[in-house]
């Protein structure tokens, strides 16, 4: 049997401290910037946009390994500045620390071209529009030779034989098709943020992707057109516009419907001041907004543009500039979460046509433009109805579900009863069984026609046929009413349950500091916690709703979220899970026969209930079958 290796490391021979060669320094820097061909494409397109380009063409060969050429029609580089452009940390975009703290350009470090030139063959070809020579100048990065060349105003950067100077790194690249896909995705990220710029991608002499500049439309429609071109018209049709401001912070863009959620995160695009980022604060905020309407582990799709003071965000925290750091991450998290939650809360039946079933040929709905930004909601759009808008509720509900289903409203001790709508003013139901609702009223979810197998409600509206899962729909209605009841208690502190024996645990210095700093927040959450010793925390009380939970695990989780986000959603999630369970048991069961009046009352309450498009588990509660789809089923008109 072979002996196990010794766990004690051998003592290395000491070597003298010496400066690294400049060439090795450049190659190490290149490793931070250039991970694959797509990294080069991203850096070069950044520079083209900073140069004011209105048309950018990317030419690739062998997935970008053999050739990457980025051509633009920007301002160009004067002849005497071309050698400096290839020097490390040489840039025209910042001059001092003050400008570094308020960066508005895509690039600013000035290390990209030098890093790329250290691991590939680079040729820089440029001509400023006001160059008196009337021709371009070409600079070979390897030899330093500068010679005249033919080119219209603008710049071309050619990168050949990527990683030729570090062949071992080329072995880590994927297939040609995979590297090409990454290059296209890098350009797509830029294209989504700049609809005023045209982009074209060629591979091995063939045009593989093109997005034309949207210069003949206003800003909102231009963004909608570009998003549809880059991500497909289905993405726009299955999304809702966002346009919200919170102080100096503004959030715009499109968020996908819960029904259109995906198994992967490949349709999540977040931009901060026009820069594509992968930011944990924004990602967590959006995911939190979808928490109550998303099914399972599905991932939301979105394109969001966050605009704020450049001094409030640090973009110089990652070599590839894909990560940022906010000065007030808590405010950003709260603003993004609330804006997306508000959009998702409005029932689509009252303000927007639902997602069609298989109607792929239908044109995407026009989004009302907002001045100076991406697609946004119409400023005069009707306010989404609230479940506690009593006047509207009385008009909408022909019957009160509580009157027909007393067990549908579970109550906890001390909770107020839900409000009872006024008695319906419609005439008594005729003996024929016809619904009592006014037929002239154009209800978004239509008029009930029948019940199918005691599970589904069939209704007719102006678009065609509406199918409703009555248990799932009523479950959401009960759930939202229970949440509103809980919130209406108006207590500043959640009820807590003292522990007979305090639960102590060994805490890190950060956990102890967070517990002391956030003592008031913990108290309002019903969680009483205090230092037992310099390295120990004691949990003396937990929220009454979570009396059976693991006190130590709960405390650690809450402290972690308080430290990261400045607030905790753990208790809210737990509360919502409990209320969802109560709602599920209280909702009308399958196989219960309903009258037409009861069906219509349920439809009206759906129209007045937030998030009624999904049940408590994130599944859809209703679907629309348009007349076009019904005609297609029966081959009408063919």
Secondary structure, DSSP 8 states (H G I E B T S, - for coil): ------SS-------------HHHHHHHHHHHH-SSHHHHHHHHHHHHHHTT-SEEEEEEEGGGTSEEEEEE-S----GGGHHHHTSTT--SS--SHHHHTT--SS--SS-HHHHHHTTSEEEEEEE-TT-TTSSEEEEETTT--EEEE---SEEEEEEESTTSSSHHHHTT---HHHHHHHHHHHHHHHHHH-TTSEEEEEETTEEEEEE----SS-HHHHHHHHHHHHH-HHHHHTEEEEEEEETTEEEEEEEE-GGG-BSSSTTEEEEETTEEE--HHHHHHHHHHTTTT--TT-B--EEEEEE--GGGEE--SSTTS---EETTHHHHHHHHHHHHHHHHHS-HHHHS---BSS-TTS--------TTSSS---TT------TT-HHHHHHH-SS-HHHH-GGGS---TT-----------S----TT----S-TTS--TT-EEEEEETTTEEEEEETTEEEEEEHHHHHHHHHHHHHHHHHHHT--SS--EEEEEEEEEEE--HHHHHHHHHTHHHHHHTT-EEEEEETTEEEEEEEEGGGTTS-HHHHHHHHHHHHHHHSS--HHHHHHHHHHHHHHHHHS--TT----HHHHHHHHHHHHTSTTTTB-TTS-BSEEEEEHHHHHHHTTTT-
